[in-house]
Amino acid sequence: MPLITETDALARFCAACLDAPYVTVDTEFLRERTYYAQLCLVQLARPGADPGSAALVDTLAEGLSLEPLYDLFRAPGTVKVFHAARQDLEIFATTAGVIPRPFFDTQVAAMVCGYGDQVGYETLARQIARAAIDKSSRFTDWTRRPLSAAQIEYALADVTHLRKIYEVLSKRLAETGRGPWVEEELAVLMDPETYRSDPETAWTRLKTRSTAPKFLGALKELARFREEAAQSRNVPRGRILKDDALLELAANRPRNIDDLGKSRLLLREARRGDIAEGILAAIAAADVLPPGAVP
């Protein structure tokens, strides 16, 4: 199994995949400390039993370009197979503006084939590929190098068993004529709009029962501010404002720094400086929203 750290090696592997009917793909990434996911590893496997049919791409390797991978993603003759692909596709869509086509998601296909909603990869590996997946490396730090033997084994298993799963599910869809059902779901995943985080609609992620116009107006503007601040700083939304604090602010609508200091849920660093000013500006902006702009 090659660990790919150079662009030429990646280009050779991807060129070999162009002759295959499909290639299975998975990623490992971290997102706990950032707004945008940090891609740490890409796993690839084409049909075949030889060790060279699968590879790990070290996306953190210095000087490595992922353009050969993106060219493979654009290749019309090779199906790109993922399991539960939404987060993987979001990474490629936001960092490179690339969404793999043609594309297949085994989680969607498994649902249509009767395995249940959002069935896990481990379940399909066990039931279809007759393989047991060691989950112990799932939540390890994928930024650390060198990768451990356990990490490498886990990462490879995410794409090697996916080959059998894809072959079985795609055959079953063809036999049952349910392929069009899958295509409807995949169209949403392949739509670039699915991965655009628009600050204008950020408030829709928040759960609230209140329908009071002043509350909703403040909620909208505070959520917009939080989204823009998190994106520009590349930090998680919760580092700017946690959901419960945002809801509290929308309900109380503080007018000055002293009012902010009375918040029970607001982080200490959000009570002063740029974040505090942004909060107060958002609440002020909510006061002058035209009726048609209030949710």
N, C-alpha and C positions, 0 to 999 in steps of 0.2 A: 504494500500500500504506500504510494508516494504521498509525502507531505509537501504540497506545492508552495514554494516561497518565491519563485521567480516567474516573471511574465512569460518568458519563452516556454517554460514547462507547462504553464496554464494554457497557453495557446495550443500546444501539442495535444494535451488531453482534450480540450474542447473540440479541436479539429477531428479527433477520433470519434467524439460523440455525435458529430454531424452525420456520420454514416449509420447511426443507430435510430430505431424508430422512436425511442424515448430515452430520457435521462431523468433519474430521480434526484431531487434537490432538497436540502434542508439547510438551516443556518443555526448558529449559536451566537447569541448577542447579549449585551447587558443594557439595562435601561433604568436601573435603580437610582442612578445619580444624574441622569441627563433627561432632557425632554425628547431628544431624538435618540433612537437606539444606536448603540455602538456595535457595529458588525465585527465579530471576532473570528468567525470561521464559516466557511461554506463547504458543505459535503455534497459530493456528486457521485453517481454510479450509473453506468450504462449496462445493458444486458451482458451477461457473461459470468462465468464462475472464476476466472483468473483474478489474482490479487490486483492486477493493473486495471481492472474494470471499475475500480472505485478510488476516489481520491479525496483528500482533505485540502482545502485551500486556506492557507494562513493569511487572512486579509489584513493582519497587523504587520506582516513582513515589510520591511523597509524597501521602497522602490517598486513594490508589486502593483501593476495596473490590472484592474478587473475588466478592461475592455474586451478581452477574448471571451470572458464569461457573458458579458452583455451581448456580444455578437451571437453566441449560442442561444441566448434567451430570445433573440430576434429571428432565429433560423426557423423557417416555416415547416421544414420537413421532420423536425424532432419535437415530440411532445415533452413538455417540461412538467414532471410529476412531483407534486408536493402533498403533504398531509397537513390539514388545518393551516392553510397558506396565508391567511390574512396578514399576520404580523411579518412574515417573511416578505410578502409582496410590498407591504408598506415601506420596508427598509429600502428595497430597490427603487420603488417609485419616488421616494422623497430624496434619496441620495444621488440617484443617477437618471431619474426620469424614465426608467425602463420597467415595463411589466412583461413578464415572459408570455410568449404566444408561439404556438398553441399551448394550452395549459390544462392541467387536470388536477383536481383535488380529491384525494382518496377519502377524506372525511365526508365530503358532499356525496360522493358516489356510494359510500357505505350507507349513508342515511337512505338514499333512494333504493338501495338493495336490501333494506330491512335490518340493518345492524343498530339502528337507533340514532337519535340526534346527538351530534357532537361526540361520536364514539372516539375513544383515545387510540393512539397509535399502538400502544402496548397490547390492547385488546385485539386489534386486527392482526398484529404480528403473531399473537398466540393462536388465534382462531383460524387464520388463513395460511400463514407461513410456518406455523408450528414452531415458533421461536420464542424464547423467553428474553425479555429486555431487562438488563441490569440498570435500575434507575438511580443508582447511588451518585452518579456524576451529573445528574440533571441540573442541580443548582450550584455547581462549582464555579469558581472564578475563571471564566474563559479568556480573560485578558492575560493571565499569567503564562509565561513561557519558561521552560519547555512544557508542552502538554504531557500529562501523565499517561501511562499505558491505559489506565481505566477510562480516562477522557477520550482517548483515541478510539478505544473499543466501543464506547457508548455512541460517539459521533458517527462512526461507520455504520453501526447497527441501524441508525435512523434512516439510512438510504439503501443499504443492501437488502433488507427484508422488504422494503417498500416496493422493490421490483416485483416480487411475487404477488404482493397485495394488489398492485396496479394491474398486473396481467389477469388475475382472477376477476377483479371487479369490472374491468373494461369488457371482458368476455361476457360476463353476466349481463351487463347493460345492453350489449349487442343482442344477446339472446332474448331478452325481455322487451326490447324496444323502448327502454326507458332513458336512452341517451339524451333525448331532448329535455327531459326533466332536469338532468344535471347541467346542461348547457345554460338553462335559465339562471341557475344559481351562480355558475362560473362567470356569467356576464357581469354580475355585480362586482365580483372580485377583480375582474380585469378592467373595470372602469376607473380611470385616474381620479375621478371625483371622490371615490370611496376613501382615498387616502389624503385628501386635502383637509387640514385642520383650519377651518375658517373662524377667526375670532368673533365674527358677527353672529355665528350660531353656537358658540361655545356654551351658552346658557342652557341649551337643550340637554346637555349631559347631566345636569343637576336635577335631583328629585325633590320636588316641593309640591305641597297641596294647596298653597295659597294662590289665589287668582287676583289679588289686589293689584291694580295697575301700578301704583307707586312702588310696591315691592318688586313686581316683575321688571319694571323699568330699571331699578337699581341692580337687580340680579343680572340683567342683560349687560349693563355697562361694566359692572364689576367682573363678570366672567370674561368680557372682551379684554379688559385691562390685564387680567391674570394670564390669559392665553398669549397675548402679545408680549408680556414681560417674560413669561416662561420660554417662549420661542427665541426671543432676542438674547436671553442669557443662557439658553440651552440647559435649563434646570427643570426638574419635575414641577408640575403645577402646584403641588403641595408645599414646595419650598417658597412659593410666593404667597399663596393663601390656601389653607385647607378648606375643603368643602363646607364643613360646619361653620367655620369662621366667615366664609363668604355669605352663607345664608343668614348668619347673625347680623352681618353688616347691612345686608339688603333689607332686613327687617327694621333695624334701628337707625340706619342712615345717618351716621355721625357727620358733623359739620366742621370739626376742627381737630387739632392734635389732642386736645384735652378729652374730647369725646372718644377718640380712638383708644385712649388710655383706659377707658372704662370697659372695653370689650373683654369678655371672659375668655374668648377662644382665639384671639389674634396672637400670632407669634410675636415675640418681643422685638425681633428685627423688623417686623412690619409696622411697628408703631412710630417709626421715624424714617427720615431719609426718603429716597425715591419711591419706595413702596407705599409709604404713608401718603405721600403727595399724589401718587397715582390713584390710591383708593379714594381720596377726597375729590380728586378731579372727576373720577368715574361717577361718583354720587351726584356731583354738581351737573355733569352732563345728562344724567338720568332725569333731572328736574326739568330740562328743556326739551326732552324728546317729544316730537310731534305725536299725536294720538296714533297715527298709523304705524309708528315705529315701536310702540310698546307691545310686547308679546301678548 
